[in-house]
């Protein structure tokens, strides 16, 4: 499997480095298609949408870790001078 990817999670101007873990997920093709349509409706990538749904489920069940970093900002990264 590939190495974890480092991305800057700059929500709220914190600019802290967050390690992102790659995950292989097998889905029924119909479920994948439904998720892809839902993600497109919300202008998200499928990956971002799945992470958002998982975080919401963790939060609802009281299992979201307190030290979980924020979701990475969507869109093009801000240019630094």
Steps between C-alpha positions, in 0.01 A plus 500: 500500500619855440639733766265745679460836332577821688265789431458835668176517694455875522151537643469806715848615404672235711719373215591180686635198310256208496584148394236359267460122494419330170228232523393242246121465511299241311142604423208353315492674159147633560604647837809654339289659227249638751780649711668647192173669394444633852857633517460669161173659613689652795800597282733268691735226393383151585789467746412825680133402513572158650726660765230756584237224537729291720579799722127579536429139598784504755375828645138376526614186683728695734811332358668788318847535657564836665836524326358439150625778277262711296395398152745639245377817334332449167616671186828633376771560763566862594814643340769594747715804421 
